[in-house]
Amino acid sequence: MIRFTVAVSLLILVTIFAFWRGGRPERTAATILVSILVTDQIYHNVFGAVGVYREVDPVHAAIDGAALVAMVWLALGRDRVWTLWFAGFQVIAAMSHVVRATDVKMYQLAYAIIIEGPFWGQMLLVGLGTWLHVRRQRGRAQAAGRPRAYPPLP
């Protein structure tokens, strides 16, 4: 429960930062992550299912598959390098369902980490991408002799 609370808190902070200072790719990435979390919570609240790691959960596989499509679309359509890593993390999460479905002997803990771990990296990448966007905007404003686009970060 603590891990979930920390993840939601970090996602809220990253999403606020992305919408406050980020460009369109950062806002889109944050929206995708929020959509994953909201969809997962709706699923668990409606069906009362808890994390199943003995076998592939088709709903989680579908959520990860849809998120993969959205993230690859974002990565290929934008001029940000971090979006490629963002989509790459989702490839790991989505492929874990395929590997598990092929009946490869995998410990439940390993499957859980492979499914949930990339989400943490993706949150950090959205925050990093937003910070890099702010730096890039400042550099452009200074190069053009204009005042800073944003006040300095603390």
N, C-alpha and C positions, 0 to 999 in steps of 0.2 A: 504494500500500500504506500509506503514511503517513496519507493521508486516511481510509482505512478504519479504521486503528488509532485515530486521533483521534475518529472518529465513534463507534466502539464504546466507547471510554473515556468520552466525554461521555454517551452513552446509559446506561452503567452508573451514573455519578454521578447523573444526573437521576432514574433509576429508584430508586436507593437513597434519594435525597432525597424523592421522591414517596411511597414506601412508608413512610418514617420519619415524615414530617411532614404529608403531604398528606391530603386527604379522598378520598372515593370517586372523584370525577371525575379527580383527578390520578393516582390509582393505576390507574384504567381506561385513561387516555390513555397512561401509561407502558407498560402491558401491551400495548396495541395496537402501539406502536412496537417493542417487543421482538419481538412476533409477526411484524411485517413483516420485521425483520432475520433472525430465525431461519428463517422460511419461505424467504426469498431465499437464505440460505446453504445450506439443505437442497437447494433446486433446483440451485444451482451445484455442489454437491458430488456429487449423484447423477448429473446429466446433463453435468457438466463444461463447461457453457456459460459463456462470458464475456459481458460487457456487449455487447449488440448494439444499435447505434444507427442502422444503415442502414435498418432496418424495424422494425415493431412486434413485440415479443416477447410472444406471447400469455400466457405464464405471468406475466410482470411486469405485464401489463395486468390479469390476473385478481387478482393480489395487490393492486394499487392499487385495483381496483374493490371488492374485499372490505373493504379498509381504509377506503375512502370510505364504505361503508354503515355500518361500525362507528363512524366518526368523526361522521357526520351524526346517527346515533342518540344518541351521547354529547352532541353539541352541542344537540340539540333537547330532550333529557330532563333536562338539568342547569341549574343557576342560575349558571353561570359564563360571563362574556362571552368569556374567552379561548378557550373551546371552539369558538366560532363561527369564530375565526381559525384554529384548529387544523384544523377541517374544511375551511375555505377553502383552506388550503395543499394539502390532499389533492385538492381539486377541480382545482387547477392540475396536479398530477401525473397524475391520472386522465385529464383532458381532453387532455393532451399525446399520449396514445396514440391518441385519436380523431383529433386533428389530423394526426398522423403517418400514420394509416391512410387518410386522405382524399387522400393523395399530395400534400400541400402541400410545396412545396420548402422544406426546413428543413435547416440545417447539422447534422451529427452532433453537434458540440459543443453547439449550442443545445438539441437534443433531450436530450442527457445532462444538461445543467444543469437543464432544466425537470423532468426525471424525478427527479433526485437532490437538487436544491436545497431543495425544500419540507421534506424530512426534517430538515434542519438547523434551519429555522425552527420546526418542530414540537417538536424537542427543547428549544429555547430557551423556547418557550411553556409546555411542561410545567414546566420549572424556574421560570419566572415565575409561573405559576399556583399552584404549590406555595408559593412565597414569599408571594404575596398571601394565600393561605389561612392561612398562619402569622400574618401581620399581622392578619387579620380575627379569628382566634381569640384573639389577644392583646387586641385591642380589646374584644371581648365580655367577656373575663375581667376586664379592668380596669373596664369599665363596671358590671359586677355586683359590684364590690368584692372579687372573689376574687383570690387570687394568680395569677400568670401560669400559663397552661396549659403552657408550655414554657420552658425556660431561654432567656435571650437568645442570639441568634445572634452569633457573633464579628464 
